[in-house]
Amino acid sequence: MKQILAALDTGAAARPVLETALGVAALFGADVDAVHVHDGSDETPSALAARHELDLRRLSGPVGATLLEAMSARNVVAAVVGARRSPTGRRPTGHTALHLLERTSKPIVVVPPEPSGRSLQVIRRLLLPLEGTEESSRPVLDYLDTLIASDVELTVVHVFTSTTMPRILDRPARDLEMLAGEFLARHCPNAADIVVRIGPVGPQVADHCTAAHTDLVVMTWSQDTSPGHAEVVRDVLGRSEVPVLLLPSSPEL
């Protein structure tokens, strides 16, 4: 049976991580494997697992390396981790989450420690921010199709920035809508809608998530966090109040 690895710590992120893992497991047709890398206390993860009638698997060793080893199991199709231990963390994405994201070829769902008030165990509305080209869009759409085992409502959001805005538009609003409709029909026939936004990607995605009651943001990325790379992914992770599913551009199938 496919499994979703839920990486639970003793911080405030543990509850939303486990609840999101349950929602992702239903979405992917999988079971949840709740794990905790033992650091002297497991009271919080133990209580959470028991509440959902799950066994807690206790692991030992360096947190990042130990979770990577657990993720390498063939039946693990994705992992769910907290963005950071607490809402007041200094960085939008903590050390452990970045360690996993940079090193695994499997999907990871990053969960904010204080997600929006919607139920994390029910994931139906998915938002896919795409660049708007077949080259960038087709891999993430094809990969997503292989993962999802339940009915969802897909919305594509195409955010035009100063560098991606078409240079020649007779009537910008009308022409952008026409381009979006053509793109949807050609590349995303299973999507329910495509939304056109103009401006910085991170704020536009966050605003649409709030307006559309999005349950999960889906993005692909190159796993390169060196300076000048992954800026959009970092921005979305830093702003999003809903979990973000990151699909590696070179997935392990």
C-alpha positions as CSV (number, residue, x, y, z in Angstrom):
1,M,0.0,0.0,0.0
2,K,1.2,3.5,-0.8
3,Q,2.2,5.6,2.2
4,I,2.4,9.3,3.0
5,L,5.1,10.0,5.5
6,A,4.0,12.5,8.2
7,A,7.1,13.9,9.9
8,L,5.9,15.0,13.4
9,D,8.0,17.0,15.8
10,T,7.0,18.4,19.3
11,G,6.2,21.9,18.1
12,A,3.1,23.7,17.1
13,A,3.4,22.4,13.5
14,A,2.7,18.8,14.5
15,R,-1.1,19.0,14.5
16,P,-1.5,20.6,11.0
17,V,1.2,18.3,9.6
18,L,-0.7,15.2,10.7
19,E,-4.1,16.5,9.6
20,T,-2.7,17.5,6.2
21,A,-1.1,14.1,5.8
22,L,-4.5,12.5,6.4
23,G,-5.9,14.8,3.6
24,V,-3.1,14.0,1.2
25,A,-3.4,10.3,1.9
26,A,-7.1,10.4,0.9
27,L,-6.1,12.5,-2.2
28,F,-3.4,10.0,-3.3
29,G,-5.2,6.8,-2.2
30,A,-2.6,6.0,0.4
31,D,-2.1,5.3,4.2
32,V,-0.4,7.6,6.7
33,D,2.9,6.6,8.3
34,A,3.3,8.9,11.3
35,V,7.0,9.2,12.3
36,H,8.9,11.1,14.9
37,V,12.7,11.4,15.2
38,H,13.2,10.9,18.9
39,D,14.7,14.0,20.6
40,G,14.0,13.1,24.3
41,S,10.2,13.7,24.2
42,D,7.4,12.3,22.0
43,E,4.4,13.3,24.1
44,T,2.8,15.6,21.5
45,P,3.3,13.3,18.4
46,S,2.2,10.3,20.4
47,A,-1.0,12.0,21.5
48,L,-1.8,13.2,18.0
49,A,-1.2,9.8,16.4
50,A,-3.4,8.1,19.1
51,R,-6.2,10.7,18.5
52,H,-6.3,9.6,14.8
53,E,-5.9,5.9,15.6
54,L,-2.4,5.7,14.1
55,D,0.7,4.1,15.4
56,L,3.7,6.4,15.9
57,R,6.9,5.1,14.4
58,R,9.8,6.4,16.5
59,L,13.1,6.9,14.7
60,S,16.6,7.9,15.9
61,G,19.5,9.8,14.4
62,P,20.1,13.2,12.8
63,V,16.7,14.5,11.9
64,G,17.3,15.4,8.2
65,A,19.2,12.3,7.3
66,T,16.8,10.0,9.2
67,L,13.8,11.4,7.5
68,L,15.4,11.1,4.1
69,E,16.1,7.5,4.8
70,A,12.5,6.9,5.8
71,M,11.3,8.6,2.6
72,S,13.5,6.4,0.5
73,A,11.2,3.4,1.2
74,R,9.6,2.2,-2.1
75,N,6.1,2.5,-0.8
76,V,6.5,6.1,0.4
77,V,5.1,8.3,-2.4
78,A,5.3,11.7,-0.6
79,A,6.1,13.3,2.7
80,V,4.4,16.0,4.7
81,V,6.5,18.3,6.8
82,G,6.1,21.5,8.8
83,A,7.5,24.7,7.2
84,R,8.9,25.5,10.7
85,R,8.3,24.5,14.3
86,S,6.4,27.7,15.2
87,P,4.6,30.7,13.7
88,T,7.4,33.0,15.0
89,G,10.2,31.1,13.3
90,R,12.9,33.3,11.8
91,R,12.7,31.8,8.3
92,P,9.7,31.1,6.1
93,T,11.0,27.5,5.6
94,G,12.9,25.8,8.4
95,H,16.2,23.9,8.2
96,T,14.6,20.4,8.2
97,A,12.1,21.2,5.4
98,L,14.8,22.7,3.2
99,H,17.1,19.8,3.9
100,L,14.5,17.4,2.6
101,L,13.4,19.5,-0.3
102,E,16.9,19.9,-1.7
103,R,17.7,16.2,-1.5
104,T,14.7,14.1,-2.3
105,S,13.2,13.3,-5.7
106,K,9.8,12.6,-4.1
107,P,6.9,15.1,-3.6
108,I,6.8,17.0,-0.3
109,V,3.9,19.0,1.2
110,V,5.1,21.9,3.3
111,V,2.6,22.9,5.9
112,P,2.5,26.4,7.6
113,P,2.4,26.2,11.4
114,E,-0.8,28.3,11.5
115,P,-2.8,27.3,8.4
116,S,-6.2,28.9,7.5
117,G,-9.3,27.7,9.3
118,R,-10.4,25.3,6.6
119,S,-10.3,21.5,7.3
120,L,-6.9,20.2,6.4
121,Q,-8.2,16.6,6.2
122,V,-10.4,17.4,3.2
123,I,-8.4,18.4,0.1
124,R,-10.5,19.2,-2.9
125,R,-9.6,22.6,-4.3
126,L,-6.1,22.6,-5.9
127,L,-4.4,25.7,-7.2
128,L,-1.7,25.3,-9.9
129,P,0.5,28.4,-10.5
130,L,2.0,27.8,-14.0
131,E,4.2,29.8,-16.3
132,G,1.9,29.3,-19.2
133,T,4.1,27.3,-21.5
134,E,3.7,23.6,-22.5
135,E,7.4,23.0,-21.6
136,S,6.9,24.1,-18.0
137,S,3.3,23.0,-17.5
138,R,3.1,19.5,-19.1
139,P,5.5,17.7,-16.6
140,V,3.7,19.0,-13.5
141,L,0.2,18.2,-14.9
142,D,1.2,14.7,-16.1
143,Y,3.0,13.9,-12.8
144,L,0.0,15.2,-10.8
145,D,-2.3,12.9,-12.7
146,T,-0.3,9.9,-11.6
147,L,-0.6,10.9,-8.0
148,I,-4.2,11.9,-7.5
149,A,-6.7,9.1,-6.8
150,S,-9.8,11.2,-5.9
151,D,-12.0,13.9,-7.5
152,V,-10.5,17.4,-7.2
153,E,-11.3,20.8,-8.5
154,L,-8.2,22.2,-10.3
155,T,-7.7,25.9,-10.9
156,V,-4.8,27.1,-12.9
157,V,-3.5,30.6,-12.1
158,H,-1.3,32.3,-14.7
159,V,0.4,35.3,-13.2
160,F,1.9,37.7,-15.7
161,T,4.9,39.6,-14.5
162,S,6.8,42.5,-16.1
163,T,9.1,39.9,-17.8
164,T,6.4,37.5,-19.0
165,M,3.7,39.9,-20.1
166,P,3.2,39.7,-23.9
167,R,4.6,42.8,-25.6
168,I,1.9,43.5,-28.1
169,L,-1.7,43.5,-26.8
170,D,-4.5,45.4,-28.5
171,R,-6.8,45.2,-25.5
172,P,-4.8,43.8,-22.6
173,A,-7.6,42.5,-20.4
174,R,-9.5,40.8,-23.3
175,D,-6.3,39.5,-25.0
176,L,-5.0,38.0,-21.8
177,E,-8.3,36.2,-21.1
178,M,-8.2,34.8,-24.7
179,L,-4.6,33.6,-24.3
180,A,-5.6,32.0,-20.9
181,G,-8.6,30.2,-22.4
182,E,-6.5,28.8,-25.3
183,F,-3.9,27.6,-22.9
184,L,-6.5,25.9,-20.7
185,A,-8.1,24.1,-23.6
186,R,-4.7,22.9,-25.0
187,H,-2.8,22.0,-21.9
188,C,-5.1,21.7,-18.9
189,P,-8.4,20.2,-20.2
190,N,-9.1,18.7,-16.7
191,A,-8.9,22.1,-15.0
192,A,-12.1,23.8,-13.9
193,D,-10.8,27.3,-14.5
194,I,-7.9,29.4,-15.3
195,V,-7.3,32.8,-13.6
196,V,-5.2,35.6,-15.0
197,R,-3.4,37.8,-12.5
198,I,-0.8,40.5,-13.0
199,G,2.0,41.3,-10.6
200,P,4.5,39.5,-8.3
201,V,3.7,35.8,-8.2
202,G,3.8,35.2,-4.4
203,P,1.3,37.8,-3.4
204,Q,-1.0,37.0,-6.3
205,V,-1.1,33.3,-5.4
206,A,-1.7,34.0,-1.7
207,D,-4.5,36.4,-2.5
208,H,-6.2,33.9,-4.8
209,C,-5.9,31.2,-2.2
210,T,-7.8,33.3,0.2
211,A,-10.5,34.4,-2.3
212,A,-11.0,30.9,-3.7
213,H,-10.7,28.9,-0.4
214,T,-7.9,26.8,-1.8
215,D,-7.0,23.7,0.0
216,L,-3.6,23.0,-1.6
217,V,-1.1,24.9,-3.8
218,V,0.8,22.7,-6.2
219,M,4.1,23.8,-7.7
220,T,7.1,22.3,-9.4
221,W,10.7,23.3,-8.8
222,S,14.3,22.5,-9.7
223,Q,15.5,21.8,-6.1
224,D,18.1,24.5,-6.6
225,T,18.2,26.9,-3.6
226,S,21.4,28.7,-4.6
227,P,21.3,32.5,-4.8
228,G,19.0,33.7,-7.6
229,H,17.1,30.4,-7.8
230,A,13.7,29.2,-6.4
231,E,12.7,32.8,-5.5
232,V,9.1,32.3,-6.5
233,V,8.9,29.0,-4.5
234,R,10.4,30.7,-1.5
235,D,8.0,33.6,-1.8
236,V,4.9,31.4,-2.0
237,L,6.1,29.2,0.9
238,G,6.7,32.4,3.0
239,R,3.2,33.8,2.2
240,S,0.9,30.8,1.9
241,E,-1.6,30.0,4.6
242,V,-2.4,26.7,3.0
243,P,-0.1,23.7,2.5
244,V,2.1,23.7,-0.6
245,L,2.8,20.5,-2.6
246,L,6.2,20.8,-4.2
247,L,6.8,18.4,-7.1
248,P,10.5,17.9,-8.1
249,S,11.2,18.7,-11.7
250,S,13.0,15.3,-12.0
251,P,10.6,13.1,-10.0
252,E,11.3,9.5,-8.8
253,L,8.5,7.6,-10.6
